[in-house]
Amino acid sequence: MQDKTNEKNEKKWIRHGSRNLILLGVGASLLAIIATSISLAIYHNSGDIYLDRSRPGFLPDEVEAQAEEDEKDEDYSFPKNGKLTAEDLDEYLEKIDVEVRAIDSYDDPFGAGALSDEKLGIPKAENK
């Protein structure tokens, strides 16, 4: 008697397996759509969508634009026309010589001491 009941239950599960799989897929898709919609609504309502720097239409503040211009003045890059002249190379070597001298001023520029908290300007933690 119990064998017939077990066979009946097994057939019931086998018969409804494809329906359950479809329901699982639809339920997971609905849950993903609802969660994504909620997160996008929060993102839009908080105003962060207007400040997202990865968007192509983002315009930086005047202060940020000026800071970027100042950084461009300090860095040297080769001419964009592709032609490299002796004057360009000499100018580049002069700019990089400043950096080389700064590295050479360290006692052991490639040692572990160059990355110490003291050299990097990180204050020591106070013990309580």
N, C-alpha and C positions, 0 to 999 in steps of 0.2 A: 504494500500500500504506500509506504513511504517512498519507495523507488519511483512510483508513478508521479508522486507529488514533486520529487526532485527533477524528474524529466520534464514535467510540465513547466516548472520554474525556469529550467535551463532554456527550454524552447522560447519561453516568454522573453528572456533576456536576449537571446539570439535574434529573435524577430524584431525587437525594438532597438537593436544596436545601431543601425544606420540612422534612425530617427534621433537617437540620443547624441550621436556624433554631430549631426546637423544642428541640433539645439545648442550643443556646446560651442560650435563655431560661430553661430549667430549671437549667442550670449557674450562670447569673448569679443566679438567685433563691436557689439553695442557698448560694452563696457569701455573698450578703447576709445570709441567715438565720444562717449560721455566724458571720460577723463580728459581727453584732449580738448574738448569744447570748454570745459570748466577752466583748464589751465590757460587757454588762449583768452578767455573772458577776463580772468584775473590779470593777465599780462597786459591786455588792452586797457582795462579800467584803472590799473595802477599808474598808467602813463609811461611805463618803461618802454613801450613800443615806440615812443617818439624819441627815446634817447639811445636806442640800440645802435651802437657804432658799426655793426656789421652790415647795416642796411646801406645801400648805395646813395640814398638821398640825404644822409646825415650831414649836417653842416656843423663844424666845430665852433666853439666860442671864439671870440676875437683873441682872447688871451692864449688859448691853445694854438691858434693859427700862428700867432706871433712867436710862440715858443718853438714851434716846428720850424719856422723860418730862421730863427736864431741858431737852432741846431744844424741846419743845412749850411750855415756860414762857417761853422766850426769844422765840419767834416769836409774832407777833400774827396772828390771823385774825378775820374778821368773824363775827358770831353766825350759827349755823346755822339759826335759825328764819326767816331771810329778811328780817327787819325791820332796817333801818339807821336808827339814831337819831343825833342830833347828838352825843351823848356818845360813841357808838361811833366816829364819824368823828374827833372830837377826840383820842380815845385812839390811833387809828391814826396820825394825823398826828404825834403826839408820838413814837411808836415809830419812824416812818420818818424823822423829823427827825434822829435820831441818825445814821442811815445817810447822810443827805444831807450832814451836817456832815463825816463821815469822808471822803466823796468830795471835798467842796470843799476839804479840807485839802491835797490834792495840788496841786502847782504847775500841772500840765497833766493833769487827770484822764483825758482821752480821748486823750492822746498815747501814743507808743510807750514812753516812759519809765515809764509806769505798769505796764507788763508786763515791766520789766527784771528780771534775776535778783536784783538787790539789793533792789528793792521787794517781790518775792515771797518773799524770804528764802531763796533758793537759794545755797548756798555756791559760791564759784568753784573750779573744778577746779585742782588743783596740777599744775604742769608738772614732768615728770620729766627 
